[in-house]
Amino acid sequence: MLYAIKLTYTSSAEQIREHLDAHKGWLIKYIGSAHVLFAGPLMDKSGGFILAHAHQLSDIQKIMAEDPFVAHRLVSLDIIECDPAIRSTDFAARWAENAQSV
């Protein structure tokens, strides 16, 4: 399953900055384990976006609970679960194994 995760800042920019390095370290850990496929700030500076992969929602919930932004209650989360049905040949099959390649 793929998960589109929107993080919305609920705290001050100063509080976000205090935990930014730890948040980046958490992202690097889960990029290394192939759970986080990509992540980045939203252009309107209201939060961030993560595309993640896991077998089930509970796995993503456990991973997200470790994010310093989440642990310190600096963001709210919107997690959207998706089971891809179709994908580009450029998109890795292991992240959308049931999707038809076109």
Secondary structure, DSSP 8 states (H G I E B T S, - for coil): -EEEEEEEE-S-HHHHHHHHHHHHHHHHHHHHTTSEEEEEE-TTSSEEEEEEE-SSHHHHHHHHHTSHHHHTT-EEEEEEEE--SEE-TTS-GGGSTTSEE-
